[in-house]
Amino acid sequence: MGVTRRQMLWAGTGIGVAGLLAACGGGGESSKGSPSPAAGGAKPRSGGTLRVGALGRAGAITRDPHGTQANESDYLVLALAFDTLTAPGARTNTAPRLAASWEPSPDLKTWKFKIAEGAAFHDGAPVTAEDVVWSLQRLRNTPSGAARLPGIQAKNITAEGPDTVVLVSDYPNADFPVLTRFATFIMKKGTKDSELDKAPGTGPFKLDWFRGGNARLVRNDTWHGGTVHLDAIEVTMFETPQAMANALLAGQIDLASNAGAVAARTAETRKDIQVLRRPDDMAMPIVMRTAKGSPFADERVREAMRLAVDRDAMVKQVLSGYGTVANDILGTGDPAFAKDIPQRTRDLAKARQLLADAGFDLSKTYELVTTEDIAGLADSATLFANQAREAGIKIEVVKQESGAFWEKTWKAGDFYTTYWGTNDSVVFFASKTMVGEAGQNEAAWNDAGFDASYRKVIGTADPARRAAALKELQQIEHDRSGYLLWGMADGIDLAAAKVRNLPELAGYGRVQLEGVWLS
């Protein structure tokens, strides 16, 4: 699970190589994203404390910027206090953050990132290339480091002068800057694990205190990224979306982050509550293990599962209509998403025939493991189990506690639900979850044709060659991957009327709260 495995999720990408390379100079674009309708064109007002609710569980709390963050509350606190090298942008998918600019070598193997002028830690010390090198090497040496910095070995991260960091990849990668938007939190060189609670960051807010998953952060007046309007942000951790939504409706918090469709439906009747909706924000796929010995190792069985689902009913019932039907390809918001691949629809007769051809044992009951980490996830498993029964497949839904799921089931189970809070890059998901070497290969999928297409996509800046390879990549994923992606859920934040200029970007973009102000 990486930066929240669920959130690593949170950012976005997909502008294509030409746009990506054009952004190498940093483009001058802020990473703050476009303002919400609540901004109303009014002049920002300084001051005030924003009270934010975010989901999390006491047993999963972490303070390590490079650790596994299962809690959205933890990730929010870290994202406010620590900068990543780059961030999602409104006009281009990759915008400057701690890095002001980046530039590739002609062979697309070497990338140089220049640190933003004036970037400093909260204790006043300037950020140096050595700090960045140390942080990225630390990140690379974590259990999921290969997935977070694919193709980059720790020894190949070096400093060039006081403000330039050089990363050399094992293979050409035109999309590398995209991958620095999620997990590349920068700390001071030499920070000890015992010091993480008090480690100074470089972000727009400084940690004041952290207790039991709740935190208070105060404005960093010297942040290199621009003016921060709020005096402080207080983060409260909630274990369920309903409890968080109730706190907002009762006036106990000002912003409920990722509250879900049920809460949105309730809030839409309230004139004093804003409903900020981010279309196609979260994927909740069903994962089928493809490795030998799994009941789903035969691609005909996986195809049958994808044909058994009623996607329209899933979106209508699980997401209350706050979402869209998907086509088993992750990265639906990518500008290069292959919309011409025919939409897979329900076909029970074909599903039954495929199961018979594969010799699938219909006398057995198969466990589908799920959690209640996010709204609708467990409901999606239950509804799918009911739908699959019409194809003769017997499924028992097993709800697992979050900590046990991520420790025992994720990446190891035969059949389970998962979720990803980003959707704007096909390549992101390919690199993180589907190529054979991916550290977060959820379905244990090892497909030589897919891996070859992936290398063709990231290894060229030629638009025509890249487009053809990207279409091929998506077709292979659609035909034989371990994913059943039935739909995309809208991301939904609820906010009090006084909250202005909320970010509208998906993923990591929505935790960039430095531009928010209170009327």
RODO-2510 file (C-alpha; in nm, 4 decimals, decimal comma):
residues 519
     n   res          X          Y          Z
     1     m     0,0000     0,0000     0,0000
     2     g     0,2074     0,2990    -0,0596
     3     v     0,1570     0,6532     0,0181
     4     t    -0,1622     0,5576     0,1161
     5     r    -0,1673     0,2655    -0,0984
     6     r    -0,5106     0,3912    -0,1324
     7     q    -0,3912     0,7386    -0,2068
     8     m    -0,0820     0,6838    -0,3862
     9     l    -0,2972     0,6793    -0,5473
    10     w    -0,4423     0,9990    -0,5123
    11     a    -0,2682     1,1989    -0,7752
    12     g    -0,3068     1,1917    -1,1486
    13     t    -0,1240     1,1900    -1,4711
    14     g    -0,1580     1,1253    -1,8378
    15     i    -0,0786     1,4300    -2,0494
    16     g     0,1300     1,2227    -2,2867
    17     v     0,4987     1,2542    -2,3511
    18     a     0,4834     1,5616    -2,5693
    19     g     0,2989     1,7576    -2,3026
    20     l     0,5105     1,6096    -2,0291
    21     l     0,8363     1,7050    -2,1929
    22     a     0,6991     2,0497    -2,2660
    23     a     0,6461     2,0887    -1,8934
    24     c     1,0078     2,0106    -1,8153
    25     g     1,0866     2,3707    -1,7392
    26     g     0,8232     2,3723    -1,4679
    27     g     0,5902     2,5706    -1,6896
    28     g     0,5261     2,8271    -1,4196
    29     e     0,2090     2,6453    -1,3230
    30     s     0,1098     2,6265    -0,9622
    31     s     0,0201     2,2865    -0,8285
    32     k    -0,2738     2,4298    -0,6383
    33     g    -0,5256     2,3367    -0,9056
    34     s    -0,8361     2,5236    -1,0119
    35     p    -1,0552     2,7002    -0,7550
    36     s    -1,3834     2,5542    -0,6438
    37     p    -1,7108     2,7314    -0,7249
    38     a    -1,7147     2,8434    -0,3632
    39     a    -1,4370     3,0899    -0,4392
    40     g    -1,6973     3,3021    -0,6143
    41     g    -1,4375     3,5486    -0,7408
    42     a    -1,4109     3,7045    -0,3962
    43     k    -1,0796     3,8314    -0,2634
    44     p    -0,9085     3,5764    -0,0359
    45     r    -0,9179     3,6545     0,3331
    46     s    -0,6322     3,5632     0,5640
    47     g    -0,6761     3,3942     0,8988
    48     g    -0,8885     3,1306     1,0627
    49     t    -0,8585     2,7605     1,1322
    50     l    -0,9938     2,4993     0,8913
    51     r    -1,1258     2,1906     1,0717
    52     v    -1,0889     1,8874     0,8443
    53     g    -1,2239     1,5360     0,8903
    54     a    -1,0403     1,2470     0,7271
    55     l    -1,0772     0,8704     0,7446
    56     g    -0,8429     0,6495     0,9447
    57     r    -0,8101     0,3797     1,2072
    58     a    -0,6136     0,3911     1,5289
    59     g    -0,4381     0,0642     1,4546
    60     a    -0,2944     0,1929     1,1272
    61     i    -0,1486     0,5295     1,2335
    62     t     0,1987     0,6106     1,0992
    63     r     0,4230     0,9155     1,1094
    64     d     0,6747     0,7981     0,8486
    65     p     0,6495     0,9965     0,5220
    66     h     0,7986     0,6992     0,3383
    67     g     0,6021     0,4314     0,5210
    68     t     0,2785     0,2551     0,4436
    69     q    -0,0018     0,5012     0,5108
    70     a    -0,3291     0,3140     0,5366
    71     n    -0,5038     0,6209     0,6812
    72     e    -0,6161     0,9150     0,4723
    73     s    -0,5799     1,1250     0,7868
    74     d    -0,2097     1,0402     0,8102
    75     y    -0,1543     1,1133     0,4445
    76     l    -0,3292     1,4490     0,4714
    77     v    -0,1079     1,5553     0,7625
    78     l     0,2081     1,4449     0,5819
    79     a     0,1053     1,6137     0,2556
    80     l     0,0495     1,9455     0,4346
    81     a     0,3820     1,9311     0,6173
    82     f     0,6106     1,7757     0,3526
    83     d     0,6508     1,8640    -0,0145
    84     t     0,6900     1,6125    -0,2935
    85     l     0,9154     1,6964    -0,5897
    86     t     0,6185     1,7500    -0,8210
    87     a     0,2400     1,7588    -0,7845
    88     p    -0,0735     1,7312    -0,9984
    89     g    -0,1552     2,0480    -1,1890
    90     a    -0,4666     2,1985    -1,3411
    91     r    -0,3316     2,2569    -1,6926
    92     t    -0,0663     1,9861    -1,7048
    93     n    -0,0747     1,6695    -1,5021
    94     t     0,2666     1,7314    -1,3516
    95     a     0,3349     2,0699    -1,1933
    96     p     0,6258     2,2053    -0,9839
    97     r     0,6287     2,1615    -0,6088
    98     l     0,9651     2,1303    -0,4328
    99     a     1,1274     2,0931    -0,7738
   100     a     1,1005     2,4069    -0,9869
   101     s     1,1912     2,2284    -1,3105
   102     w     1,3069     1,8979    -1,4549
   103     e     1,4824     1,7917    -1,7720
   104     p     1,5535     1,4541    -1,9362
   105     s     1,8566     1,3357    -2,1270
   106     p     1,8041     1,2563    -2,4974
   107     d     1,7827     0,8842    -2,4195
   108     l     1,5171     0,9464    -2,1492
   109     k     1,7221     0,7587    -1,8894
   110     t     1,8610     1,0518    -1,6893
   111     w     1,6388     1,3102    -1,5243
   112     k     1,7614     1,6259    -1,3509
   113     f     1,5391     1,8039    -1,0997
   114     k     1,6216     2,1565    -0,9839
   115     i     1,5119     2,2559    -0,6339
   116     a     1,2858     2,5604    -0,6093
   117     e     1,4559     2,8824    -0,5096
   118     g     1,3940     2,9684    -0,1466
   119     a     1,2857     2,6170    -0,0491
   120     a     1,3577     2,5681     0,3211
   121     f     1,2703     2,3380     0,6062
   122     h     1,0414     2,4558     0,8840
   123     d     1,3418     2,5181     1,1091
   124     g     1,4857     2,7629     0,8540
   125     a     1,7550     2,5392     0,7052
   126     p     1,7672     2,5573     0,3228
   127     v     1,6777     2,2448     0,1272
   128     t     1,9855     2,1099    -0,0492
   129     a     2,0338     1,8507    -0,3180
   130     e     2,1931     1,6287    -0,0527
   131     d     1,8685     1,6376     0,1486
   132     v     1,6709     1,5319    -0,1566
   133     v     1,9171     1,2574    -0,2491
   134     w     1,9095     1,1186     0,1053
   135     s     1,5279     1,1270     0,1130
   136     l     1,4875     0,9554    -0,2228
   137     q     1,7429     0,6900    -0,1346
   138     r     1,5585     0,6277     0,1916
   139     l     1,2334     0,6006    -0,0026
   140     r     1,3896     0,3632    -0,2550
   141     n     1,5106     0,1363     0,0246
   142     t     1,1635     0,0902     0,1757
   143     p     0,9739    -0,2354     0,1061
   144     s     0,7682    -0,0663    -0,1658
   145     g     1,0499     0,1591    -0,2877
   146     a     1,0877    -0,0147    -0,6234
   147     a     0,7235     0,0585    -0,6991
   148     r     0,7503     0,4207    -0,5899
   149     l     1,0664     0,4883    -0,7924
   150     p     1,0486     0,2236    -1,0684
   151     g     1,3690     0,1618    -1,2574
   152     i     1,5730     0,3773    -1,0193
   153     q     1,8388     0,2155    -0,7992
   154     a     1,9384     0,4003    -0,4816
   155     k     2,3006     0,4229    -0,5987
   156     n     2,1856     0,6067    -0,9108
   157     i     2,0374     0,9008    -0,7188
   158     t     2,3035     1,1690    -0,6839
   159     a     2,3536     1,5426    -0,6329
   160     e     2,4912     1,7802    -0,8946
   161     g     2,5824     2,0984    -0,7132
   162     p     2,3751     2,2417    -0,4268
   163     d     2,0356     2,2524    -0,6014
   164     t     2,0203     1,9768    -0,8654
   165     v     1,9321     1,6097    -0,8170
   166     v     2,0148     1,3512    -1,0824
   167     l     1,8239     1,0232    -1,1176
   168     v     1,9418     0,7619    -1,3668
   169     s     1,6924     0,4935    -1,4685
   170     d     1,7715     0,1391    -1,5735
   171     y     1,5633     0,1988    -1,8851
   172     p     1,4188     0,4956    -2,0813
   173     n     1,1202     0,6475    -1,9039
   174     a     0,9526     0,9531    -2,0511
   175     d     0,6900     0,9446    -1,7767
   176     f     0,9224     0,9554    -1,4780
   177     p     0,8218     1,3034    -1,3466
   178     v     0,4654     1,1764    -1,3119
   179     l     0,5850     0,9177    -1,0625
   180     t     0,7427     1,1800    -0,8354
   181     r     0,4068     1,3356    -0,7468
   182     f     0,2983     1,0875    -0,4829
   183     a     0,5607     0,9545    -0,2469
   184     t     0,8682     1,1736    -0,2806
   185     f     0,8301     1,3552     0,0512
   186     i     1,1566     1,5308     0,1321
   187     m     1,3110     1,5240     0,4801
   188     k     1,6347     1,6538     0,6237
   189     k     1,9384     1,4401     0,5523
   190     g     2,0098     1,2045     0,8387
   191     t     1,6668     1,2200     1,0058
   192     k     1,6397     0,9257     1,2438
   193     d     1,3316     0,7081     1,2728
   194     s     1,3025     0,8143     1,6366
   195     e     1,2783     1,1767     1,5238
   196     l     0,9897     1,1376     1,2748
   197     d     0,7320     1,2878     1,5135
   198     k     0,9232     1,6173     1,5155
   199     a     1,1006     1,6092     1,1784
   200     p     1,0703     1,9473     1,0021
   201     g     0,9097     1,9426     0,6600
   202     t     0,9129     2,1939     0,3752
   203     g     0,5377     2,2231     0,3149
   204     p     0,2847     2,5039     0,3510
   205     f     0,1990     2,4045     0,7092
   206     k     0,4094     2,3136     1,0136
   207     l     0,3061     2,0420     1,2544
   208     d     0,2039     2,1907     1,5892
   209     w     0,0918     1,8669     1,7558
   210     f    -0,0156     1,5125     1,6708
   211     r    -0,2169     1,2945     1,9101
   212     g    -0,3980     0,9690     1,8428
   213     g    -0,4408     1,0326     1,4717
   214     n    -0,5567     1,3930     1,5220
   215     a    -0,3285     1,6857     1,4443
   216     r    -0,2955     2,0623     1,4330
   217     l    -0,0770     2,2346     1,1747
   218     v     0,0026     2,6059     1,1571
   219     r     0,0847     2,8244     0,8590
   220     n     0,4409     2,8250     0,7250
   221     d     0,4912     3,1941     0,6474
   222     t     0,8153     3,1249     0,4594
   223     w     0,6822     2,8543     0,2280
   224     h     0,8491     2,8826    -0,1100
   225     g     0,5281     2,7974    -0,2957
   226     g     0,3401     3,1214    -0,2295
   227     t     0,0888     3,2749     0,0078
   228     v    -0,0915     3,0522     0,2563
   229     h    -0,4173     3,2067     0,3785
   230     l    -0,5231     2,9932     0,6752
   231     d    -0,3699     3,0374     1,0185
   232     a    -0,4033     2,6674     1,0901
   233     i    -0,5581     2,3358     0,9902
   234     e    -0,6892     2,0893     1,2456
   235     v    -0,7267     1,7290     1,1277
   236     t    -0,9657     1,4934     1,3055
   237     m    -0,9574     1,1218     1,2288
   238     f    -1,2892     0,9380     1,1797
   239     e    -1,3273     0,5639     1,1426
   240     t    -1,6383     0,5787     0,9213
   241     p    -1,7640     0,8156     0,6503
   242     q    -2,0982     0,8396     0,8307
   243     a    -1,9422     0,9585     1,1567
   244     m    -1,7414     1,2158     0,9630
   245     a    -2,0455     1,3397     0,7712
   246     n    -2,2455     1,3651     1,0932
   247     a    -1,9702     1,5787     1,2458
   248     l    -1,9891     1,8149     0,9492
   249     l    -2,3674     1,8396     0,9636
   250     a    -2,3402     1,9149     1,3365
   251     g    -2,0893     2,1941     1,2747
   252     q    -1,8003     2,0156     1,4470
   253     i    -1,5783     2,0212     1,1362
   254     d    -1,5695     2,2431     0,8267
   255     l    -1,4606     1,9889     0,5649
   256     a    -1,5353     1,6169     0,5336
   257     s    -1,2775     1,4685     0,2997
   258     n    -1,3882     1,1849     0,0720
   259     a    -1,7240     1,1470     0,2438
   260     g    -1,8899     0,9186    -0,0096
   261     a    -2,2156     0,9035    -0,2015
   262     v    -2,4525     0,8328     0,0893
   263     a    -2,3343     1,1403     0,2766
   264     a    -2,3533     1,3476    -0,0403
   265     r    -2,7130     1,2485    -0,1007
   266     t    -2,8024     1,3646     0,2499
   267     a    -2,6006     1,6848     0,2275
   268     e    -2,7517     1,7938    -0,1041
   269     t    -3,0713     1,8846     0,0813
   270     r    -2,8783     2,1313     0,2985
   271     k    -2,8223     2,4816     0,1640
   272     d    -2,5475     2,5420     0,4189
   273     i    -2,3347     2,2533     0,2892
   274     q    -2,1268     2,2446    -0,0297
   275     v    -2,0935     1,9177    -0,2197
   276     l    -1,7714     1,9124    -0,4210
   277     r    -1,7820     1,6311    -0,6741
   278     r    -1,4765     1,5037    -0,8630
   279     p    -1,5915     1,2760    -1,1465
   280     d    -1,4246     0,9350    -1,1869
   281     d    -1,2038     0,9872    -0,8854
   282     m    -1,1725     0,6415    -0,7289
   283     a    -1,1396     0,2920    -0,8704
   284     m    -1,2747    -0,0017    -0,6673
   285     p    -1,1740    -0,3043    -0,8749
   286     i    -1,2076    -0,6699    -0,7884
   287     v    -0,8690    -0,8426    -0,8046
   288     m    -0,8324    -1,1990    -0,9319
   289     r    -0,4986    -1,3670    -0,8695
   290     t    -0,3508    -1,4903    -1,1967
   291     a    -0,0647    -1,7024    -1,0587
   292     k    -0,0580    -2,0789    -1,1031
   293     g    -0,2692    -2,2562    -0,8446
   294     s    -0,5280    -1,9793    -0,8182
   295     p    -0,8860    -2,0588    -0,9273
   296     f    -0,8543    -1,7549    -1,1553
   297     a    -0,5240    -1,8465    -1,3238
   298     d    -0,7091    -1,9317    -1,6471
   299     e    -0,7863    -1,6108    -1,8355
   300     r    -1,1151    -1,7620    -1,9525
   301     v    -1,2308    -1,7690    -1,5905
   302     r    -1,1325    -1,4052    -1,5424
   303     e    -1,3215    -1,3127    -1,8583
   304     a    -1,6273    -1,4977    -1,7299
   305     m    -1,6157    -1,2974    -1,4070
   306     r    -1,6014    -0,9736    -1,6043
   307     l    -1,8999    -1,0859    -1,8120
   308     a    -2,1029    -1,1801    -1,5045
   309     v    -2,1146    -0,8317    -1,3546
   310     d    -2,3999    -0,5891    -1,4203
   311     r    -2,2043    -0,2655    -1,4316
   312     d    -2,4989    -0,0290    -1,4581
   313     a    -2,6581    -0,1851    -1,1509
   314     m    -2,3287    -0,1628    -0,9599
   315     v    -2,2958     0,2095    -1,0300
   316     k    -2,6609     0,2762    -0,9516
   317     q    -2,6790     0,0735    -0,6293
   318     v    -2,3272     0,0852    -0,4840
   319     l    -2,2443     0,4425    -0,5823
   320     s    -2,5990     0,5818    -0,5721
   321     g    -2,5342     0,7076    -0,9234
   322     y    -2,2282     0,9088    -0,8160
   323     g    -1,9997     0,7382    -1,0638
   324     t    -1,9619     0,5934    -1,4127
   325     v    -1,9381     0,2502    -1,5726
   326     a    -1,5806     0,1333    -1,6383
   327     n    -1,4311    -0,1089    -1,8895
   328     d    -1,1725    -0,3066    -1,6895
   329     i    -0,8913    -0,0629    -1,7734
   330     l    -0,7402     0,1421    -1,4903
   331     g    -0,6661     0,5089    -1,5605
   332     t    -0,9981     0,6239    -1,7046
   333     g    -0,9132     0,9936    -1,6754
   334     d    -0,6024     0,9682    -1,8919
   335     p    -0,6340     1,1973    -2,1980
   336     a    -0,4992     0,9011    -2,3963
   337     f    -0,7538     0,6562    -2,2555
   338     a    -0,8683     0,4206    -2,5343
   339     k    -1,2358     0,5038    -2,5587
   340     d    -1,2619     0,3052    -2,8843
   341     i    -1,2124    -0,0300    -2,7103
   342     p    -1,5680    -0,1721    -2,7049
   343     q    -1,7395    -0,1520    -2,3683
   344     r    -1,7696    -0,4957    -2,2088
   345     t    -2,1305    -0,5720    -2,1162
   346     r    -2,3024    -0,8471    -1,9228
   347     d    -2,3328    -1,1806    -2,1029
   348     l    -2,4286    -1,4644    -1,8679
   349     a    -2,4496    -1,7268    -2,1432
   350     k    -2,0955    -1,6581    -2,2593
   351     a    -1,9733    -1,6486    -1,8995
   352     r    -2,1187    -1,9939    -1,8332
   353     q    -1,9620    -2,1305    -2,1520
   354     l    -1,6182    -1,9923    -2,0664
   355     l    -1,6362    -2,1451    -1,7197
   356     a    -1,7287    -2,4807    -1,8692
   357     d    -1,4460    -2,4605    -2,1241
   358     a    -1,1995    -2,3821    -1,8451
   359     g    -1,3251    -2,6631    -1,6232
   360     f    -1,4050    -2,4193    -1,3441
   361     d    -1,5451    -2,5989    -1,0392
   362     l    -1,8940    -2,4593    -0,9854
   363     s    -1,9566    -2,6864    -0,6885
   364     k    -1,7180    -2,4866    -0,4722
   365     t    -1,7841    -2,1607    -0,2897
   366     y    -1,5176    -1,8942    -0,3454
   367     e    -1,4338    -1,6338    -0,0814
   368     l    -1,4285    -1,2687    -0,1918
   369     v    -1,2416    -1,0732     0,0744
   370     t    -1,3282    -0,7085     0,1317
   371     t    -1,2984    -0,4321     0,3914
   372     e    -1,5042    -0,1341     0,5001
   373     d    -1,2128     0,1060     0,4508
   374     i    -1,4116     0,3265     0,2153
   375     a    -1,7805     0,3827     0,1553
   376     g    -1,9361     0,1274    -0,0791
   377     l    -1,6463    -0,1163    -0,0962
   378     a    -1,8069    -0,3984     0,1009
   379     d    -2,1407    -0,3278    -0,0686
   380     s    -1,9768    -0,3727    -0,4087
   381     a    -1,8532    -0,7181    -0,3071
   382     t    -2,1975    -0,8240    -0,1840
   383     l    -2,3780    -0,7054    -0,4960
   384     f    -2,1243    -0,8703    -0,7259
   385     a    -2,1603    -1,1979    -0,5354
   386     n    -2,5364    -1,1856    -0,5948
   387     q    -2,4884    -1,1102    -0,9649
   388     a    -2,2286    -1,3858    -1,0125
   389     r    -2,4737    -1,6387    -0,8694
   390     e    -2,6801    -1,5933    -1,1862
   391     a    -2,3849    -1,7360    -1,3805
   392     g    -2,3658    -2,0322    -1,1455
   393     i    -2,0729    -1,8975    -0,9413
   394     k    -2,1052    -1,9282    -0,5638
   395     i    -1,9259    -1,6504    -0,3759
   396     e    -1,9078    -1,5855    -0,0035
   397     v    -1,8166    -1,2297     0,0938
   398     v    -1,5701    -1,2154     0,3836
   399     k    -1,5238    -0,8795     0,5557
   400     q    -1,1762    -0,8425     0,6990
   401     e    -1,0420    -0,5842     0,9424
   402     s    -0,8330    -0,3251     0,7616
   403     g    -0,4980    -0,4022     0,9239
   404     a    -0,5330    -0,7766     0,8672
   405     f    -0,6366    -0,7199     0,5066
   406     w    -0,3323    -0,5141     0,4119
   407     e    -0,0989    -0,7470     0,5967
   408     k    -0,2393    -1,0840     0,4898
   409     t    -0,4667    -1,0523     0,1868
   410     w    -0,3448    -0,7659    -0,0300
   411     k    -0,1113    -0,8969    -0,3035
   412     a    -0,1513    -1,2507    -0,1661
   413     g    -0,5219    -1,3362    -0,1812
   414     d    -0,6913    -1,5116    -0,4722
   415     f    -0,9993    -1,2906    -0,4827
   416     y    -1,0482    -0,9545    -0,3119
   417     t    -1,1573    -0,5948    -0,3525
   418     t    -0,9156    -0,3051    -0,3551
   419     y    -0,9322     0,0664    -0,4252
   420     w    -0,7183     0,3366    -0,5837
   421     g    -0,7782     0,7075    -0,5391
   422     t    -0,6442     0,8224    -0,8715
   423     n    -0,7392     0,7576    -1,2280
   424     d    -0,5671     0,9944    -1,4702
   425     s    -0,2846     0,7752    -1,5983
   426     v    -0,2868     0,4355    -1,7618
   427     v     0,0913     0,4261    -1,7328
   428     f     0,0812     0,4964    -1,3589
   429     f    -0,1251     0,1861    -1,2931
   430     a     0,0780    -0,0209    -1,5360
   431     s     0,4010     0,0691    -1,3596
   432     k     0,2644     0,0249    -1,0085
   433     t     0,0353    -0,2745    -1,0331
   434     m     0,0658    -0,4698    -1,3579
   435     v     0,4128    -0,5046    -1,5068
   436     g     0,5807    -0,8211    -1,3919
   437     e     0,8363    -0,6366    -1,1789
   438     a     0,5813    -0,4080    -1,0093
   439     g     0,6182    -0,4029    -0,6325
   440     q     0,2411    -0,3686    -0,5942
   441     n     0,1387    -0,6303    -0,8500
   442     e    -0,1937    -0,7039    -0,6853
   443     a    -0,2959    -0,9888    -0,9170
   444     a     0,0530    -1,1442    -0,9509
   445     w     0,0140    -1,0863    -1,3247
   446     n     0,3161    -1,1638    -1,5412
   447     d     0,2401    -1,1039    -1,9070
   448     a     0,5323    -1,0665    -2,1473
   449     g     0,3212    -0,8897    -2,4089
   450     f     0,1968    -0,6344    -2,1582
   451     d     0,5483    -0,5709    -2,0243
   452     a     0,6804    -0,5182    -2,3775
   453     s     0,4019    -0,2706    -2,4587
   454     y     0,4708    -0,0841    -2,1344
   455     r     0,8392    -0,0445    -2,2224
   456     k     0,7448     0,0819    -2,5683
   457     v     0,5106     0,3417    -2,4163
   458     i     0,7555     0,4884    -2,1662
   459     g     1,0592     0,4517    -2,3915
   460     t     0,9568     0,6927    -2,6643
   461     a     0,8642     1,0551    -2,7011
   462     d     0,7306     1,0070    -3,0539
   463     p     0,3540     1,0762    -3,0307
   464     a     0,2459     0,8293    -3,2992
   465     r     0,4547     0,5391    -3,1706
   466     r     0,3513     0,6119    -2,8153
   467     a    -0,0195     0,6283    -2,9017
   468     a    -0,0061     0,2921    -3,0777
   469     a     0,1792     0,1285    -2,7906
   470     l    -0,0572     0,2793    -2,5332
   471     k    -0,3605     0,1472    -2,7217
   472     e    -0,1998    -0,1979    -2,7332
   473     l    -0,1241    -0,1787    -2,3603
   474     q    -0,4867    -0,1017    -2,2776
   475     q    -0,6211    -0,3723    -2,5077
   476     i    -0,4080    -0,6354    -2,3347
   477     e    -0,5217    -0,5129    -1,9929
   478     h    -0,8838    -0,5210    -2,1047
   479     d    -0,8521    -0,8737    -2,2449
   480     r    -0,6545    -1,0655    -1,9845
   481     s    -0,5429    -0,8787    -1,6723
   482     g    -0,6402    -0,9762    -1,3188
   483     y    -0,8725    -0,6791    -1,2744
   484     l    -1,2484    -0,6519    -1,2899
   485     l    -1,3071    -0,2752    -1,2887
   486     w    -1,6824    -0,2344    -1,3038
   487     g    -1,7023     0,1398    -1,2362
   488     m    -1,5407     0,4592    -1,1160
   489     a    -1,6689     0,6367    -0,8067
   490     d    -1,6907     1,0134    -0,7906
   491     g    -1,4766     1,1703    -0,5221
   492     i    -1,6972     1,3710    -0,2867
   493     d    -1,5965     1,6299    -0,0304
   494     l    -1,8518     1,8058     0,1871
   495     a    -1,7788     2,1529     0,3203
   496     a    -1,9396     2,4302     0,5189
   497     a    -2,0478     2,7332     0,3179
   498     k    -1,7662     2,9482     0,4572
   499     v    -1,4916     2,7299     0,3058
   500     r    -1,3595     2,8872    -0,0138
   501     n    -1,1275     2,7827    -0,2962
   502     l    -1,1236     2,4116    -0,2267
   503     p    -0,9036     2,2220    -0,4737
   504     e    -1,0918     2,0337    -0,7418
   505     l    -0,8103     1,8113    -0,8640
   506     a    -0,8361     1,4406    -0,7983
   507     g    -0,5973     1,2273    -0,6013
   508     y    -0,3100     1,4009    -0,4266
   509     g    -0,4393     1,7267    -0,5727
   510     r    -0,7318     1,7355    -0,3336
   511     v    -0,5115     1,7479    -0,0225
   512     q    -0,3362     2,0628    -0,1420
   513     l    -0,5222     2,2937     0,0908
   514     e    -0,2774     2,5851     0,0998
   515     g    -0,5043     2,7952    -0,1252
   516     v    -0,8159     2,7488     0,0892
   517     w    -0,9546     3,0439     0,2870
   518     l    -1,2532     3,1103     0,5095
   519     s    -1,5120     3,3803     0,4443
***
